[in-house]
Amino acid sequence: MTPGKLARRAPSPAASDTRAAKRRKLEYPPLTPDDYRNGVMLAPMVRSGALPTRLFALKHGAKLVWGPEMVDKAILHAERVVDPTTGVVSYMGVSKAMWTTHPIEKPFLIYQIGSADPDLAVQAAKKVMNDVSGIDLNCGCPKPFSTHAGMGAALLTNPDLLCSILTALRENLPPEISVSAKIRLLPTQEDTLKLVERIVNTGVNCLTVHCRTRNMRPRERALVGRLEEIVKFVKGLGKDVAVIENGDCVSYEDSKRIRKLTGADSCMIATAAEANPTVFSAQPYIDLETTFVPSYVRLCKYLNNHWSGTKFCSSQFRGEHVSGNKSTQTAMKNAIAQAKSYDDLEKLVSPWTGEREFEEIVSAIEARDRDRQPKIEDDAPALSEATSSCTAAAAAVAAETAKATERENSPAASEGAESATLSTVSSQDLSTVKTPVQSHSPDLSLLRAPLVPANELRIPVPAAVSGEDVPTPTPSQQSAEVA
Ligand SMILES: Cc1cc2nc3c(=O)[nH]c(=O)nc-3n(C[C@H](O)[C@H](O)[C@H](O)COP(=O)(O)O)c2cc1C
């Protein structure tokens, strides 16, 4: 790498030694269709599906994780750089890393490509294939930046091109690299089935179906009812291809309902995981401002995650609130909104124990079985540890709340501080904490943890099962759409 590029990256925090980076290499057999089955997956998400989020998703039970879509040409110009301390692998763009990964996630990592050209797709896949287990083709992004170049959802109406990309990937990549595709529904079921048949015949291991059509907006309920027929159809084709449901699945519990309803092999979660990366657990964290955000920021700093990405992702977190006063919760959000660097969050999240957060993630991942399933175990730390870390974070937030309120000369200053302090869970409450089954959730969030987290971005209703498509919105509505 060039010295200039090295200089642009802030040095990693000093680690005790480079042992951590060196031993992180898990040996798993190549992905098969079965590895895409019987799980809850993290969806590809531009910006939001960054390395720290993927690592937490894996820690909390995601079976496989998809990275954010990368356009083929973009990664071809990137330079691969390894941080000798943390082991983080960065694909460097002109001014910052375009895409980062870590060897610990490789057995579970699917790299998603945006492409409209079989040759470019193969070149891009070859560039990253030593760092990932599978390559997925994005055939669902409806945004103009993707579709104008013939990529994403534009491929849905160009099945020849779509299938030629998948075929090229399958024929030119080594067999140990799995190939898959993620599509949206077409307006009619008949056309959808025709497309599905062609995709299945390209040799993919897995097909993810986002149960919305290209013109549907993210807030519209996913047409999950249409998936059952698709799943049966794929099974009837006699090819060993896993089908993953995507759209409106909000939690581990919800995935059980949707899989029962549709027969899908697995479910994939995007929006709900963007709001709470622990939703893959049977008992996801609640009160994220104290139970999750500090750990997330500490891990990001340790991994040298670009500050702007950390700030963006942290500002998206919104979980269920059970304990705590609104001022406690908003203090963390305000602090993140105002922070210009990791240093600005020092008071709320220090000491900077990111290496420990990383080690916990590594332990959880290493404890998986050979089928890549998260281990079911009792692994909550001692209550005193959970108490001290959570109350410390809450107390720091409370102190910040008080200070901020004071600065604003608000008469409510002392009241805010007091109520924020009171929001920490008392030691008496802790006697009711139960270590969850099928979860690595280790803290106070287990108290009365809900099975389905709040999703403030969307109306919290179950996915639609009507089997009917919705009217096509006007083109102007499309621009507001997310992939
Ligand atoms: C912030 C964000 C970024 C996304 N980026 C991608 C992407 O890079 N590739 C892709 O195929 N889909 C992308 N999507 C779509 C999701 O993967 C998923 O298909 C969609 O949000 C429906 O799932 P959900 O109902 O769980 O949100 C994105 C969604 C969100 C919310």
The ligand as a Gaussian input file, in Angstrom:
#p B3LYP/6-31G(d) Opt

LIG

0 1
 C      -30.539000       1.164000       5.175000
 C      -30.851000       0.102000       4.162000
 C      -29.908000      -0.222000       3.202000
 C      -30.174000      -1.245000       2.278000
 N      -29.200000      -1.615000       1.393000
 C      -29.403000      -2.720000       0.601000
 C      -28.354000      -3.269000      -0.176000
 O      -27.217000      -2.803000      -0.162000
 N      -28.634000      -4.360000      -0.953000
 C      -29.877000      -4.943000      -0.987000
 O      -30.076000      -5.940000      -1.683000
 N      -30.875000      -4.449000      -0.228000
 C      -30.657000      -3.381000       0.573000
 N      -31.662000      -2.935000       1.398000
 C      -32.929000      -3.664000       1.408000
 C      -32.926000      -4.719000       2.500000
 O      -31.875000      -5.644000       2.346000
 C      -34.256000      -5.465000       2.544000
 O      -34.439000      -6.132000       1.321000
 C      -35.462000      -4.556000       2.770000
 O      -35.186000      -3.522000       3.678000
 C      -36.642000      -5.358000       3.269000
 O      -36.330000      -5.979000       4.509000
 P      -36.958000      -5.410000       5.884000
 O      -38.434000      -5.404000       5.709000
 O      -36.469000      -6.325000       6.936000
 O      -36.437000      -4.008000       6.038000
 C      -31.422000      -1.914000       2.299000
 C      -32.363000      -1.569000       3.272000
 C      -32.088000      -0.594000       4.200000
 C      -33.109000      -0.263000       5.245000

